[in-house]
Amino acid sequence: MSELITYHAEDGIATLTLNNGKVNAISPDVIKAFNAALDRAVEERAVVIITGQPGILSGGYDLKVMTAGPKEAVGLVTAGSTLARRLLSHPFPVIVACPGNAVAKGAFLLLSGDYRIGVEGPYKICLNEVQIGMTMHHAGIELARDRLGRAAFQRSVNNAEVFDPQGAREAGFLDKVVPAEQLHETALAAAREMKKLNMLAHKNTKLKVRKALLEALDEAILADQNHLG
């Protein structure tokens, strides 16, 4: 397994830890490692926990790739949106344990999980695309529209509002906020509870619940390729 995503499996729980420098930038290689780790987790029928290092989940897409040219940017955004779709339709539960800043694609990782736990503290969760001069991509809009509250969706996508942990919970980025020292155990406890689910029923129900979102994402990914390309 690539060192960009460390993989630790124990008792039917697979913990995937982003490990790509101080901001955990999402690069093509990180996405490739993500998919390989998810393949392994499916084989092991494991509940998945996604996390980062203290203080950071991810600062978003690798800007060196995003500014290399239109082809590179489109390729990375397409791969990232496809990863979000995969997480949303993953056959086993996906928990995101957020240890700090989750910006742009980092925040979209939160929106792609089944249960999201954040730590207390002075950090930010936001979709900052319009702040840095990027028009929000179609897939991002559809994902945010589905997972955020109505008012928070407008403020987050159109205004690039920065949320603290409690505000992020109210907006829909997080489900629970705990002290930093409790993040790991809280995520494991949630995973143990989710292991009690009937996984076939979980998968089939998730696909029913998210049918419209998954279809909208498929259309949005194509629209982004056509528009950005």
N, C-alpha and C positions, 0 to 999 in steps of 0.2 A: 504494500500500500504506500502511495506517495506520502512523503513527510509533510506535504502541504495540508493534508488531512490525516491526523493520527486517528487510529481506529482501535478502540478498546471494547472487547466483548466480555460480558460476565453475566451469568444467570439470565440469559435471554434478553439482555439489554445491551445495545451497541451505542457507545458514545463516540461521536464524530467531532473532533476538535480542530477548528481552523487554525492554521499555523503558518501564516504567510506575512511575516514581518510585523511592524508595530501597528499597522492599521488593518491587517488581514484583508488586503485588497483581493477582490474577486477577479481572477485572471482566467484565461482559457484553460490553463493547467490546473487551477483550483477546481474549476467545474468538472474537468475530466476526472480528477481525484474524487470529487463528490459523487459522481455517478458510479465510479468503481466501488466506493464505500457503500453506497446504497444497494448495488448489486449484491455485495457480500452480505449485507444485513437482510436482504430478502431471502437469500439462500439459507441463512441461519434463523429465519423467522423471528427476527429480533425487533423489539420496540426500539426506536431510534431517539437518541438525544443529540442535538446539535448545539455546540457551544464554542467559545473562543477563549482568549486569555483574560486575566483580570483587567477590567477597564475597557475591553473592546470585544464586540462581536465581529463587526466588520464596518469599515469606512466606505464600502461600496466598490464599484468596478475599478479595475486598475486603469488609472488615467493615462498611463503610457500607452496602453493598448487603445483606449478610447480616442486619443488624439493622434494615433499613428496614421489614420486615414479612414474614409467612409467604409471601406470593405471590412477593415478590422473592427470598427465600432459596431457595425451591423452584425457581424459574426458573434461578437461577445454578448451583445444585448439579446440576440436570438437564443444563444446557448443559455444565458441566464434566465430568460423567460421560460424556456423549455424545462430547465431545472425546477423552477417554481411550480410549473404544471405537474411535473413528476412528483414533487413533494406533496402537493395537494391531493394527488390520486394514489399516493403510496399505500400499498395493501396492509401495512401495519402502522400503528400510531407513531406520530412524529412530535417530539417535544423539543422546543427551542429554549435553552437556558442562556439568557442574555446577561453577560457579566459586565456590560458597559455600553459604550457608544455603538449605536446601530444606525448608520446613515445610508441613505439611498438604497442600494442593493442590500445592505445590511438590514435595513428596516423591512424590505420586501421579504427577506428570509423569515422575519417574525410573522409576516402576513401569510406565509406559506405553511405554517405549522398547525398542528391540531391543538396544542396547549403550549402557552408561552409564559415563561417565568423570568422576571427581571429582578435585578438587585436594586436596593435603595442607593441613593447617592446623586451627586451633581454631575450627571452626564446627559447626553442628548440622544433622542430618537427622532428622526425626521426624514422626510423625503425632500431633499434640498435641490432637486434638479433645476427648478426655475431660479433659485438663488445663484446658481453657478452658470446660468445661461443655456440650459438644456430644456427644450420643450419635452414635457413628459411623454414617454412612449405609450402606445395604445395598450399594450399588455399591462404596464404598470397602472394605468388608469383603471382598467377592469378589475385588477386584483385589489387595489385600494378601495374601489367602489363597493366591492362585495364584503370586504373584511372590516372596514372602518365604519363608525357611526356616520350618519348623513352629514352633520355639520362638520365633524372632524375631517371627513373626506375632502370637503371643499377647502377647509383651512390648510390641510396638509398638502394637497396636490397643487392648488392654485397659489397659496401664499407661502409655501415652504415653512410652515410653522414648526418651531422646535418644541418638542415635548419633554418634560422631565418624566421620571418613571411613573408617578401617580397620574399625571396627565396622559401618558401613553396608555396606561391601563384604561382610563375612562374613554380614550379615543378608539381603542380596539387593537392597538399594537401588542398589548400584554394582557394576560389573564390574571396574573398574580405578581406581587412585589414582595420580596423578602430581603432580610439583611444579607450582605455579600457572603458572609461566612456560612450561610445556610443554603446557598444556591445549589451546590452539588447534591446534598442530601435531599433537598426538596424535589429536585428533578428526578432523582432515583426513586423517591417515594411515589411520585406521580407515575413513573414508568412501571413500577411494581403494581400499582392499581390498574393501569391500562393492560397489563399482562393478563388480567383476569377476564378481559373482554373475550367474547367469541370473535375470533379474528375474521372469519368469513362474513359474519354479520356486520362487523365494523367496516370492512372493505366495501361491501355492497351498499350499506347505508351511506357511507361517505360519498360514494360515486353517485348515488341518487341525490343527496343533498347538494352536491357541487356540480351537478350535470350542466346547469345553465352557465356557471362560471367557467367550467372546463371548455365548453363550446365557445364561449366568448373569448377565452384566451387563445384558442386555436385560430379564430378569425383575427384576433389582435396581433398575434405573432406574424401571420401572413401580411397584415396591413403594415406592420413595422418594417418588414423586409422590403416591401414594395415602396414604402414612403422614404425610408432611410437609404435604400439602395439606389 
